[in-house]
Amino acid sequence: MLSNKFVVLGVMVAVGAWSASAMTLEEIDGVFEFAELQYKKATDSLTVEEGIPRNSHADGTWNQLGITSWTSGFFPGCLWLIYAQNQDDDWKKEAQKWTAPLEPLKTYDHHHDVGFMVFCSYGEGYRLTQDPEYKAIILQTADTLATRFRPSGGIIQSWGSIHNENTKTYRVIIDNMMNLEMMLWASKNGGDETLKAIALTHADTTMKHHFRPDGSSFHKLTYELESGKVLLKQTHQGYADDSMWARGQAWALYGYTMMYRETEEERYLETAEKAAAIYLKRLPKDGIPRWDFDAPDSKPFKDASAAAIASSALVELSQLTGKKEYLAAAEKALEELSTDRYLAKGEKYQCLLLHSVGNLNRTSEVDVNISYADYYFLEALSRLKKVKQGQPL
């Protein structure tokens, strides 16, 4: 049976200085127990046939979408992360059940997000089960993603069909850095070596064009197809073209930390640390950013998802560099996310974290729970736990 245990989590730390006490292993385990409670409510009440959970309805239950939503890998990914902690076969079966519908994505070439969709689901599953069918799906998905590579620009097209013969421009977003891990993994695990070359070229091009001198990142760039020239540097989900969108900065920090881990190339470490420096410099005392660092007081919404993504990256960056300030910043944010201010307490909720922002500009998913916030929160906590236990990530 899926565990029904639940540890009541009180307020762990007060909002305050960066020197707050570190999270204990018991506190981390308590969050995972809370995650079990919440996700058991979800798996008991939802069916796979209705779609993959993405965010909440007003009554607290999950809104379910089709597998081609870019977030489809995160709910099964959360189940795998819970299973990794409790090793309960019933949770393994639930993770397998919610992962299985995503299999057709191995040939889905309509946008770049298949890295999120497949590597956060099948990738987590393969790490824990070594199922050869999972591996085959990941490898084919990486090949599919590679078809979106635009040689003229040296970068993978994010949005828009690659089959439209009338296309003269294409768009690339900073989020795309997160899909490179699957390609690098594939190149090391039976896939073609060109996958690595594409991933490195994309990372280098992004490093050249998508960052400002201070280390903050642009969200969306428009490239000319024929020449590969950058035509526009804009935002889509941030406050303004020249503002620092919090989740985009977290993607950049995470993406280049991963690139350094996978390649040991110093240029990626330099980019990751520069992205981290501006993120931490501008972070408020509680460790949780607004949805955009430059958002006015009239739009003050916090973004738990950005904090979770950045925290996961910072835990890893601390281990790659030996710099304690990264770990301290991650723990500060994770402690705050583990309080009643962010945990989805209350009988109606079936998720883990509240207070994330998807796209405020379109009044979409504003101050709600979103599946990727839960996923990266659990990943960050599992990484922090390994650090505290002296285990490799």
VOLUM-588292 format. One record per residue: y, x negated, z negated of N, C-alpha, C in turn; residue in three letters. Coordinates in steps of 0.2 Angstrom, whole numbers, plus 5000, padded with zeros to 4 digits. Each point is the difference from the previous one (the first is absolute). Last residue first. Example, Ala and Ser with C-alpha at 12.3 -4.5 7.8 and 13.67 -1.06 7.14 Angstrom:
<recs>
498949364965500649964999500550044997SER497249985000500650045000500649965000ALA
</recs>
This chain:
<recs>
506648695029500150065003499650015006LEU499249854978500450005007500150075002PRO499849964974499650015006500449995006GLN500550014975499949935003499650005006GLY500950194986499349984999499849935003GLN502250105004499950004992499349984998LYS500450035023500449944998499950004992VAL499150185010499649945002500449944997LYS501050214998499549994995499649945002LYS501750065014500349974994499449994995LEU499550105020500249935001500249974994ARG499650235000499449965001500149935001SER501950145000499749994993499349975000LEU501150035021500449964996499749994993ALA499050165014499949935003500449954995GLU500450234996499349984998499849935002LEU502150085008500050004992499349984998PHE500250045023500349944998500149994992TYR499250215008499549955002500349934998TYR501350194996499450004995499649945002ASP501850055014500249974994499449994995ALA499650105021500149935000500349974994TYR499850245003499349964999500149935000SER501950164991499849995007499449954999ILE501850184985499449955000499849995007ASN502650064995499350035000499549954999VAL502550005006499950014993499350034999ASP500650035024500549974995499850014993VAL499050055025499749964994500549974996GLU501350075019499250015001499849964994SER502350035010499850044994499350025000THR501149845014499850075003499850054995ARG500849794994500550015005499850075003ASN498649894984500650044997500550035005LEU497449924999500549995005500650054997ASN498249934985499749995006500649995005GLY499749974972500450035006499749985006VAL499250044972500149955006500450045006SER499250074976500649975001500049955006HIS497750064985500650045003500649955002LEU497149964996500749984999500550055003LEU497650045000500149954995500749994998LEU498650235009500249935002500149964994CYS499750245001499349975001500149935003GLN501450214984500049945005499349985001TYR500650184984500150025007499949945005LYS500149984976499350035002500150015008GLU501449814987500050075001499450035003GLY501249755003499750044994500150075002LYS500349785013500050075002499650044995ALA501549764998499350025001500050085000LEU502049884997499850005006499350025001TYR501350004980500550015004499750005007ARG498749954981500150075001500550015005ASP498949765002500350044994500050085003THR499449805013499550024995500250044995SER501449895015499750055004499450034996LEU501249824991500550065000499650055004GLU498949804998500050034993500550065001GLU499849875019499450044999500050034993LEU501849865006500050065004499450054999ALA500249794989500550044998500050075003LYS498549835007499850034994500550054997GLU500649865019499450055002499850044994ALA501549824997500350065003499550055002ALA499249804990500450044995500350065004ALA498949855014499550044996500450044994LEU501249855013499850065004499550044997TYR500949814989500550055001499850065004GLU498749794996499950064995500550055001LYS498949825018500650024997500050064996LYS498349885015500049984993500750024996GLY499150055024500549954998500049974993THR498550175009500049955005500549944999LEU499750184985499449965000500049955005GLN501850164998500049964994499449955000SER500250165017500449945001500149964994LEU498750204999499749955004500449945001GLU501050184988499449974996499649955004VAL501750115011500349954995499449984996LEU499650175015500149945004500249954995ALA499750214991499349975003500249935003SER501950124994499649984994499349975002SER501350115016500349944999499749964994ALA499350225006499949955005500249934998ILE500650184985499249985000499949955006ALA502250084999499849964994499349985000ALA500750155016500349935002499849964994ALA499450224997499649975005500249935002SER501350154986499449974996499649965005ALA502650075001499450005004499549964997ASP502450154993499649944999499450005005LYS502550135002499350004999499749935000PHE502450095002499849954996499249994999PRO502250095014499350015002499649954996LYS502350024996499950075002499250015002SER501049794995499850034994499950085002ASP499649825020500550024995499850044994PRO498649815014500150075000500650024995ALA498949785006500750015002500150085000ASP497849914996500449964996500850025000PHE498050175005500449955004500449964995ASP498550154991499750005006500449955005TRP500249934975500150065004499750005007ARG498849864981500650005004500250075002PRO498849884978499850055005500650015005ILE500049864979499549985005499850045006GLY501650014980499450034999499549985005ASP502349935001499649974994499350034999LYS501049995026500350024993499549984994PRO500249865024499650054997500450024993LEU500649835017500450065000499650064996ARG499149775002500849994998500350075000LYS497849995008500049994992500749994998LEU499650025023499850064997500149994993TYR500549825012500550055001499850064997ILE498449825000500649984996500650065000ALA497950015013499950024993500749994996ALA499849945023500050074999500050024993ALA499849785004500750025002500150074999LYS497849914998500449984994500850025001GLU498550035018499850044995500449994994ALA500349865018500250065002499950054994THR499149784999500750004999500350075001GLU497749975004500250004992500850004999LEU499249985022499850074998500250014992TYR500149795011500650045003499950074997ARG498349834996500650004995500550055003GLU497350035004500649975003500650014996GLU497750074996500349944996500549975004GLU498650215005500149945004500249944997THR499550214989499550005005500149945004GLU501650054983499349994997499549995005ARG502250045007499949934997499350004997TYR500650215009499949955005499949934997MET500450174985499350015003500049945005MET502150034991499549974995499350005003THR501650105013500049935001499649974994TYR500150245000499749975007500049935000GLY501050114981499350005000499749975007TYR502350024998499849964995499249995000LEU501050165015500249935002499749954995ALA499950234994499549985006500149935002TRP501650084985499349994996499549985006ALA502150065007500049934997499449994997GLN500250215008500049955006500049934997GLY500350184985499349995002499949965006ARG502350044992499549974995499349995002ALA502349985015499550054998499549984996TRP502549915005499349974998499650064998MET502250005018499850014993499349974999SER501350035021500149944997499850004992ASP499850195015499749955004500149934996ASP499950224984500449985006499749945004ALA498850124983500650034999500549995006TYR497349995004500549984995500650035000GLY498150045015499950034994500549984994GLN500249925022499750065002500050044993HIS501549785011499550034995499850065002THR500849775015500250064997499650024994GLN500749835022499849994993500250064996LYS499749945029500350044994499649984994LEU499549895021500650045002500450034994LEU498249785007500250054994500650035002VAL498249895018500649994997500150064994LYS498349965017499849994993500649994996GLY499750065025500249934998499849984993SER499450225010499949945005500149934997GLU500350204986499349995002499949945005LEU501950034980499950025007499449985003GLU500550074974499949955004500050025008TYR500850084973499950025007500049945004THR499650044972500349975005499850035007LEU500150064971499850015007500449965005LYS500249964976499550055001499750005007HIS501249794987500250065004499450045001PHE500449824979499750025007500350065003SER500749784982499950075000499850025007SER500749784993499350014999499850085000GLY502249885005499850004993499350024998ASP500949995023500049934997499850004992PRO498950195015500749985000500049934996ARG497950115015500349994994500749985000PHE498450055018500050064996500449984993HIS499549855019500450055002500250054995HIS498549804998500649985004500550055000LYS497950044990500349964996500749985003MET498450135013500450034994500449964996THR498749895016500550045003500450044995THR498149894992500549955002500650045003ASP498150124995500349984994500649955002ALA498650075018500450064997500449984994HIS498549845009500650015004500550054998THR497949974988500549944999500650015004LEU498350155004500250014994500649954998ALA498849985020500450055000500450014994ILE498349845001500549985003500650055001ALA497950064990500449954996500649985003LYS498550125013500350044995500449974995LEU498749895017500750025002500350054995THR497749924998500649954997500750025002GLU497950184997500249955005500649964997ASP498150114984500550025005500249945004GLY498649984980499750025006500450035006GLY500949934978499350034999499750035006ASN502249894998499649964996499350034999LYS501750115012499949945004499549954996SER500650214990499650015006499949935003ALA501650014983499350014997499550005006TRP502250005006499849944998499350004997LEU501050205007499849965005499849934998MET500750154984499350025003499949965006MET502049974989499549974996499350025003GLU502150085009499849935002499449984996LEU501450204997499450015004499749935002ASN502150024988499450024995499350015004MET502249965010499749944997499450014996MET501450175010499549985004499649934997ASN502050124992499450024997499449975004ASP502349985007499849954995499350014997ILE500650105025500250014993499749944995ILE500650065028499649964995500350014994VAL500150115027500349994993499449974996ARG500850015028499550024995500349984993TYR500750055029500149974993499450024996THR500050075022500449945001500249964994LYS498150205011500349974994500449935002THR498650155014500750015000500449964994ASN497650035002500249955005500850005001GLU498250064980500650035003500349955005ASN498249964983499850025007500550045004HIS500149934977500049935004499750025007ILE501450164981499449995004500049935004SER501350054976500150015007499349985004GLY500949874977500050075002500050015008TRP499749774991499850054994500050075003SER499549755012500450065000499850054995GLN499849735000499650065000500550065000ILE500649745009500050044994499650065002ILE501049835015499649964995499950044993GLY501250055022500349994994499649964995GLY499150045021500749985001500449994994SER497750084999500149935001500749985001PRO498950214987500449995005500249925001ARG498050174987500349935001500450005006PHE498450174993500750025000500449935000ARG497650005000500350025006500750025000THR498849934980500249955005500250025006ALA499050154985500749984998500349955005LEU497750055002500550065002500749984999THR498449864991500049995008500550055003ASP499550024977500449945001500149995008ALA498550174993500750024999500449945001THR497749965001500350035006500750034999GLN499049894982500149955005500250045007LEU499550124980500649964999500149965006ILE498050125000500650055001500749964999ILE497949894996500150015007500650045001ALA499449964978500349945003500150025007LYS499050174988500749994998500349945004TYR497750035001500350055005500850004998GLU498549864987500249975007500350055004PRO500249984973499750045005500249985007ASP500649924977499749955005499650045005GLN501350074979499350025002499749955005THR502349984991499650024994499250015002LEU501749945016500149954995499550024994ARG500250155017499649955002500049944995TYR501450194997499350024999499649945002GLY502349985003499850004992499350025000GLU500750015021500149934998499850004993GLY500150215010499449965002500149934998TYR501950114994499450054999499449965001SER502149905004500150024993499450054998CYS500249925022499849944996500150024993PHE500450165017499349985000499949944995VAL502250115003499550055000499349984999MET501949845002500050044994499450054999PHE500249895020499949954995500050034993GLY500650125020499350004998499849954995VAL502250065010499950014993499250004999ASP501549995021499849944997499650004993HIS500050195021500549974996499749944996HIS498850125016500650045001500649974996HIS497449965004500549955002500750035001ASP497350024990500650045000500649955001TYR497549974997500350005007500750035000THR498849994979499949935003500249995007LYS500150204986500649965001499949945003LEU498250174994500350005007500749965001PRO498950024978499649965005500350005007GLU500650124978500449955003499749965006LEU498950164984500350035005500549965005PRO498749914980499650015006500450045006ALA500849954976500149955005499750025007THR499750134981500750015002500249945005TRP497850004990500150075003500750005003LYS499449814988499750005006500150075004GLN500849984978500449955004499750005007ALA498950124984500650045001500449955005GLU498049914991499950055005500650045002LYS500249844984499949965006499850065005LYS500350074978500749985003499949975007TRP498150044988500350075002500649995003ASP498949814990499750025007500350075002ASP501249824983499650065000499850035007ASP501449804991499349995003499650064999GLN502449954994499550034996499349995002ASN501949905011500149994993499450034996GLN500250025024499949934999500149994992ALA500350225008499349985000499949924998TYR502250085004499750034994499349984999ILE501049955020500349964995499750024993LEU499450135019499749935000500249964994TRP501150205004499350014997499649945000LEU502249995010500050014992499350014997CYS500249995024500149944997500050004992GLY499950205013499349974999500149934997PRO502150105004499650044995499349974999PHE501449905017500249984993499650044995PHE500050015025499649954997500149994992GLY501350145016499350034999499649954996SER502450005008499850004993499350014999THR501250035021499949934998499849984993TRP499250215015500649994996499949924998SER498350115012500449965004500749994996THR498150144992499949935000500549955003ILE500850254991499449975004500049925000GLY500950144979500250005007499449975004LEU500850134974499549965004500250005007GLN501150024974500150035007499649955004ASN499750064973500149955006500150045006TRP500750094975499449995004500249965006THR501650094985499749944998499449985003GLY501650185004499650024994499649944998ASP501449995019500550014995499550014993ALA498949855018500350065001500450014994HIS499349755007499950064996500450065003SER498949785014500550014995499950074997ASN498349905014500549965001500650004995ARG497150065006500650014996500549955001PRO498250095019500149944995500650014996ILE498550215012500449945002500149954994GLY498650205002500750025000500449955002GLU497649974997500250045006500750025001GLU499149894980500149965006500250035006VAL500450114976499549995004500249955006THR500750064972500250005007499449995004LEU500050024976500450065003500149995007SER499049834986499650064998500350065004ASP501049785002499450015004499650064998THR502049964989500150015007499450015004ALA499949964976500350065002500150025007LYS499449784994499450054999500250075001LYS501649835000499750015006499350045000TYR501449974980500450035005499650015007GLN499049884981500150074999500450045005LEU499749765002499350045001500150074999GLU501949864996499850015007499450045001ALA500549944978500450055002499950025008PHE499049814992499650064997500450065002GLU500949805005499550015005499650064997PHE501749924987500350035006499450025005VAL499549894980500250074999500350035006GLY499449775000499450045001500250084998ASP501749844998499850015007499450045001ILE500749954978500450055003499950015008GLU498749854987499950074998500450045003GLU500349775003499550035004499850074998LEU502549934997499449984997499450025005THR502749945005499550054999499349974998MET502449884993499550015006499650064998ALA502549984990499349984999499650015006SER502649965005499650054996499349985000ALA502149895009499549974996499650054996SER501850055016499449985003499549974995TRP501750194991500049935004499349995003ALA500450254996500449954997499949945004GLY498950264993500449975006500449944997VAL497850054987500750035001500349975006ALA497350034997500549954999500750045000VAL497950125000499849934999500549954998MET499550284998500549955003499949934998VAL497950155000500650014997500549965004GLY497550105006500449945000500750024998LEU497350094997500750025000500549944999VAL497550025010500349974995500850025001VAL497550105009500750005001500349974993PHE497550075015500349974994500849995002LYS498050095013500650044998500449974994ASN498249915022500250004993500650044999SER498050055017500749965000500350014993LEU497350015004500650045000500649965000MET
</recs>
